[in-house]
Amino acid sequence: MNIILDRPRCEGHGLCEEVAPQLMHLDDDGELVLDVEQVDGDLETAKAAVRVCPVAALKLA
C-alpha cells in the first residue's frame, strides 16, 4: 500500500508528522516530505496520519 500526497491541497499543519514522524516530515519551507511511500510495514500509523489531516491531503492506495 502507498501513501499519496495531494501537494496543492496540503497546508502544512503538521498533524500527520506528529502521528507518523517515521513516514513523513515538514521541511524548512513547511512542505510535507514523504520519507516512505510504501507503508505496508507501518499501515496503522499511515492510516492515523491520513485521518488527522484537516484538509484530506493524504490518502492510501
LOBAMAR-427713 format. One record per residue: residue number from 0; z, y, x of N, C-alpha, C, O in turn. Coordinates in steps of 0.02 Angstrom, whole numbers. Atoms other than C-alpha are relative to their C-alpha. Example, Ala and Ser with C-alpha at 12.3 -4.5 7.8 and 13.67 -1.06 7.14 Angstrom:
# LOBAMAR-427713
n;n.w;n.v;n.u;ca.w;ca.v;ca.u;c.w;c.v;c.u;o.w;o.v;o.u
0;0;-59;45;390;-225;615;0;60;45;33;59;97
1;-3;-59;-42;357;-53;684;37;55;-39;45;110;-14
//
This chain:
# LOBAMAR-427713
n;n.w;n.v;n.u;ca.w;ca.v;ca.u;c.w;c.v;c.u;o.w;o.v;o.u
0;0;-59;43;0;0;0;0;62;45;32;63;97
1;6;-63;-38;-42;176;61;32;57;-38;33;59;-100
2;-24;-62;30;41;342;31;-55;52;10;-82;60;65
3;55;-48;-1;-84;478;-12;29;70;-16;66;79;-64
4;-22;-69;8;-52;665;5;-56;42;-28;-112;43;-1
5;46;-50;28;-141;792;-104;20;66;34;60;105;7
6;-20;-57;-42;-130;928;29;-2;67;-36;45;105;-30
7;0;-65;34;-185;1076;-80;57;7;-50;80;63;-64
8;-54;-2;50;-50;1031;-207;69;8;33;115;36;3
9;-65;-1;-35;91;1015;-77;21;72;13;-17;112;40
10;-28;-67;-11;202;1170;-71;52;2;55;82;54;68
11;-46;2;-57;312;1113;74;73;4;-17;112;31;23
12;-71;-2;20;476;1095;-21;44;-42;47;101;-24;59
13;-37;41;-47;530;956;98;45;-53;-30;80;-88;7
14;-42;51;32;617;845;-29;-21;-70;21;21;-114;31
15;25;65;-21;506;699;19;23;-16;71;41;-73;86
16;-23;8;-69;551;724;202;74;-19;2;95;-60;44
17;-71;16;2;735;717;157;13;-72;-17;59;-103;11
18;-12;69;20;721;547;74;-39;-50;42;-23;-110;41
19;40;47;-39;590;473;191;-20;29;68;-79;35;83
20;17;-31;-64;602;552;365;-37;-47;47;-70;-24;94
21;35;47;-43;535;393;444;-74;-5;-19;-114;-34;18
22;69;4;23;373;411;344;-38;67;4;-99;68;7
23;33;-66;2;340;599;345;46;54;25;107;46;26
24;-40;-59;-21;396;768;410;-41;63;-11;-102;61;-15
25;33;-66;4;357;952;391;-9;25;71;38;24;111
26;12;-27;-67;277;1028;545;26;72;4;56;97;-44
27;-26;-68;-11;318;1201;615;-29;51;-48;0;104;-59
28;32;-45;48;199;1281;490;17;-17;-72;-9;14;-118
29;-19;20;67;279;1195;340;-48;-48;-33;-44;-60;-93
30;49;47;26;135;1072;319;28;-71;6;57;-89;57
31;-24;69;-1;178;893;274;-46;-43;43;-107;-41;36
32;36;47;-43;126;764;404;24;-70;-16;84;-84;-13
33;-17;70;12;121;581;358;3;-35;67;-46;-39;103
34;-8;37;-63;191;482;505;-26;-71;-8;-46;-103;41
35;22;68;15;145;318;421;-38;2;-66;-12;26;-116
36;38;3;62;8;293;293;12;-68;-34;18;-70;-96
37;-12;67;26;35;105;270;75;-8;-8;112;-7;41
38;-73;0;13;207;89;188;27;-67;-26;80;-69;-55
39;-21;65;27;218;-96;147;70;-19;23;107;-50;-16
40;-66;18;-25;373;-117;256;56;43;-27;114;24;-21
41;-51;-47;24;464;29;176;-20;27;-68;-17;88;-80
42;28;-19;65;396;31;-1;50;37;-44;31;85;-77
43;-50;-33;42;558;80;-88;12;72;21;20;116;-21
44;-8;-68;-25;578;232;23;-61;42;-18;-53;100;-37
45;61;-36;19;397;282;-8;1;17;-74;-19;72;-93
46;-4;-13;72;423;266;-196;49;57;-14;36;98;-58
47;-49;-53;10;576;378;-183;-30;68;20;-18;118;-14
48;32;-62;-21;476;510;-88;-50;25;-53;-53;85;-67
49;48;-18;53;340;507;-222;37;28;-61;16;78;-90
50;-38;-22;59;471;525;-360;30;69;8;31;107;-41
51;-35;-64;-8;560;676;-285;-46;60;9;-24;117;6
52;46;-56;-10;404;781;-255;-5;41;-64;-28;15;-115
53;0;-40;60;419;925;-378;-70;21;-25;-77;43;-82
54;68;-19;19;230;957;-380;-47;-60;-2;-108;-51;-9
55;40;62;3;170;775;-380;-57;0;51;-114;-17;34
56;50;-1;-53;78;795;-214;-8;-67;35;-54;-76;74
57;3;66;-31;111;615;-162;-13;-54;-52;10;-49;-109
58;9;58;44;53;452;-237;-8;-62;44;-26;-58;103
59;10;64;-34;47;269;-189;-62;-33;-29;-73;-33;-89
60;60;35;23;-115;172;-197;-11;-62;42;-59;-99;32
//
